[in-house]
Amino acid sequence: MTAELKKPVSPHIRDRSLDLIDFDLARRAITNHATFFLTKNLLRAMTPSYIPAEVEKLQRETSEARILMESHGLPSLANLANISDYIKRSDLGGILNGTELVEIAESVDTLTNLRSTILSSSENSSMIYGMAKRVSDLAHLSYSIRSKITRNGLVKDKATPYLASLRKQVRDAYNRVTISLNSIIDSKLENAIQDDVISVRGDRLVIQIKSNMRSRVPGVVHDVSNSGQTLFIEPFSTVNQCNSWRELVLEEEREVTRVLMELSASVGSFSYQIDSSMIMAAELDFIFSRARYSNSLNSVDPIRDGSKRYTFEEDLILDNVKHPLLDD
């Protein structure tokens, strides 16, 4: 490599040169070492640098990542989900469901682990350390979500004292209705009962009565079977009990919505920090991908091995080099 490289090189000649050295194949090989979906976008756009200072910076990043890999291991970012739509919706005041909030908590935990791993091993990784400092510490947000949402996305009873009380009242009210309905089923109505189970029709608890025995059970007909032989009846005697149960259920749903609304608003208030941390995580995983690929090739580390820094004014002698895509 001589000073002639200072002259402008046409894009066609440069692209042709990259084709000759199978740069695209090497780039794909590095992509296979990425653990974060956003990193793959960076790798697809990766091109060689022809600026010495930038090349040295990139080499130093890869060297620091290799050192980090040897001493502490590189954290995987595979658990970082594509939560951008959730973040945008919460920032606009939308309400996220429990499953979406759990995905955000899991992603925040992964970002927290990435940050703490790098910051706890900063001896020889000043560049990566500086990047990790720009990943926001959002552990409190994850804790807030996990303290109120179960792993499968349901709002916990203990999310609020009121919700815990409501759910107990809902269970008690439901039991009162079912006890009354079972009492009717177990009474002297054997010939009128089509099936001795309690059903739900339109959010109402009903029993199954033979259509020709309709007069035996006064009540509200909520449905009829396809054959027309079975009526789903809510007895008049249980209407008030069922009303009480449904009112409590609706109040429970309102309280659950309030919890989800508060958590969503909290996520929205940290939308910028989450987005910027995800972008920085992609930049870090971009470096980690190069380090993993470098290790897989058992490559020379020009930073640690004390290789001479070359400038474009000098001849560059490539001694004992090999194409990374060729076998030994």
TAZIVEN-V276193 format. One record per backbone hydrogen bond with DSSP energy under -0.5 kcal/mol. CO is the residue of the C=O (numbers start at 0). NH is the residue of the N-H. E is the energy in kcal/mol with one decimal. If there is no record, write none. Layout:
CO_NH_E + CO_NH_E
//
This chain:
1_4_-1.9 + 2_5_-2.2 + 3_6_-1.7 + 9_13_-2.4 + 10_14_-2.8 + 11_15_-2.4 + 12_16_-2.2 + 13_17_-2.2 + 14_18_-2.1 + 15_19_-2.0 + 16_20_-1.3 + 17_22_-2.7 + 18_21_-1.4 + 21_25_-1.9 + 22_26_-2.7 + 23_27_-2.2 + 24_28_-2.0 + 25_29_-2.1 + 26_30_-2.0 + 27_31_-1.4 + 29_32_-1.9 + 30_33_-1.8 + 35_38_-0.9 + 35_39_-1.0 + 36_40_-0.7 + 37_40_-0.5 + 37_41_-1.2 + 38_42_-2.4 + 39_43_-2.2 + 40_44_-1.1 + 42_45_-1.2 + 49_51_-0.6 + 50_54_-2.5 + 51_55_-2.5 + 52_56_-1.9 + 53_57_-2.5 + 54_58_-2.5 + 55_59_-2.4 + 56_60_-2.3 + 57_61_-2.2 + 58_62_-2.5 + 59_63_-2.7 + 60_64_-2.2 + 61_65_-2.0 + 62_66_-2.2 + 63_67_-2.6 + 64_68_-2.3 + 65_69_-2.1 + 66_70_-2.0 + 67_71_-2.9 + 67_72_-1.4 + 72_74_-0.5 + 76_79_-1.8 + 78_80_-0.9 + 80_82_-1.6 + 82_86_-2.5 + 83_87_-2.4 + 84_88_-2.4 + 85_89_-2.6 + 86_90_-2.1 + 87_91_-1.3 + 88_93_-3.0 + 89_92_-1.3 + 93_95_-0.5 + 96_100_-2.0 + 97_101_-2.2 + 98_102_-2.0 + 99_103_-1.9 + 100_104_-2.4 + 101_105_-2.6 + 102_106_-2.2 + 103_107_-2.7 + 104_108_-2.4 + 105_109_-1.9 + 106_110_-2.3 + 107_111_-2.5 + 108_112_-2.4 + 109_113_-2.3 + 110_114_-2.5 + 111_115_-2.7 + 112_116_-2.4 + 113_117_-1.9 + 114_118_-2.6 + 115_119_-1.6 + 117_120_-1.4 + 121_124_-1.0 + 124_128_-3.0 + 125_129_-2.0 + 126_130_-1.5 + 127_131_-2.6 + 128_132_-1.8 + 130_133_-1.1 + 131_134_-1.8 + 133_135_-0.7 + 135_137_-1.0 + 137_140_-0.9 + 137_141_-1.6 + 138_142_-2.4 + 139_143_-2.1 + 140_144_-2.0 + 141_145_-2.9 + 142_146_-2.1 + 144_147_-1.4 + 144_148_-1.9 + 147_155_-2.8 + 149_152_-1.9 + 153_149_-3.3 + 155_158_-1.6 + 156_159_-0.8 + 159_163_-2.0 + 160_164_-2.1 + 161_165_-2.8 + 162_166_-2.6 + 163_167_-1.5 + 164_168_-2.1 + 165_169_-2.7 + 166_170_-2.2 + 167_171_-2.4 + 168_172_-2.7 + 169_173_-2.5 + 170_174_-2.4 + 171_175_-1.9 + 172_176_-1.9 + 173_177_-2.6 + 174_178_-2.3 + 175_179_-1.8 + 176_180_-2.6 + 177_181_-2.8 + 178_182_-1.8 + 179_183_-1.6 + 180_184_-2.4 + 181_185_-2.5 + 182_186_-0.6 + 183_186_-0.7 + 186_188_-2.7 + 188_191_-1.6 + 188_192_-1.8 + 191_209_-3.0 + 194_196_-1.4 + 194_207_-0.7 + 196_207_-0.6 + 198_205_-2.7 + 200_203_-1.2 + 203_200_-2.6 + 203_205_-0.5 + 205_198_-2.6 + 206_208_-0.6 + 206_232_-2.5 + 207_193_-2.2 + 207_194_-0.8 + 208_230_-3.3 + 209_212_-2.1 + 210_213_-1.2 + 212_215_-2.1 + 213_216_-1.2 + 217_235_-1.8 + 219_221_-0.6 + 219_233_-3.1 + 222_231_-2.7 + 224_227_-1.1 + 228_210_-2.3 + 229_224_-2.5 + 230_208_-3.0 + 230_232_-0.9 + 231_221_-3.1 + 231_222_-0.9 + 232_206_-2.6 + 232_234_-0.7 + 233_219_-2.7 + 234_237_-1.7 + 235_238_-1.1 + 237_241_-2.6 + 238_242_-2.5 + 239_243_-2.2 + 240_244_-2.1 + 241_245_-2.7 + 242_246_-2.5 + 243_247_-1.9 + 244_248_-2.2 + 245_249_-2.5 + 246_250_-1.9 + 247_251_-2.4 + 248_252_-2.4 + 249_253_-2.0 + 250_254_-2.0 + 251_255_-2.5 + 252_256_-2.4 + 253_257_-2.0 + 254_258_-2.0 + 255_259_-2.5 + 256_260_-2.6 + 257_261_-2.2 + 258_262_-2.3 + 259_263_-2.5 + 260_264_-2.3 + 261_265_-1.9 + 262_266_-2.3 + 263_267_-2.7 + 264_268_-1.9 + 265_269_-0.7 + 266_269_-1.2 + 267_270_-1.5 + 269_273_-2.5 + 270_274_-2.7 + 271_275_-2.8 + 272_276_-2.0 + 273_277_-2.3 + 274_278_-2.0 + 275_279_-2.2 + 276_280_-2.4 + 277_281_-1.9 + 278_282_-1.8 + 279_283_-2.4 + 280_284_-2.7 + 281_285_-1.9 + 282_286_-1.5 + 283_287_-2.7 + 284_288_-2.5 + 285_289_-1.5 + 286_290_-2.2 + 287_291_-2.8 + 288_292_-2.3 + 289_293_-2.6 + 290_294_-2.6 + 291_295_-2.3 + 292_296_-1.2 + 293_298_-2.3 + 294_297_-1.3 + 299_301_-0.8 + 300_304_-2.7 + 301_306_-1.2 + 302_305_-0.8 + 307_309_-0.5 + 310_313_-1.8 + 314_316_-0.6 + 315_317_-0.6 + 316_318_-0.9 + 317_319_-0.5 + 322_325_-1.7
//
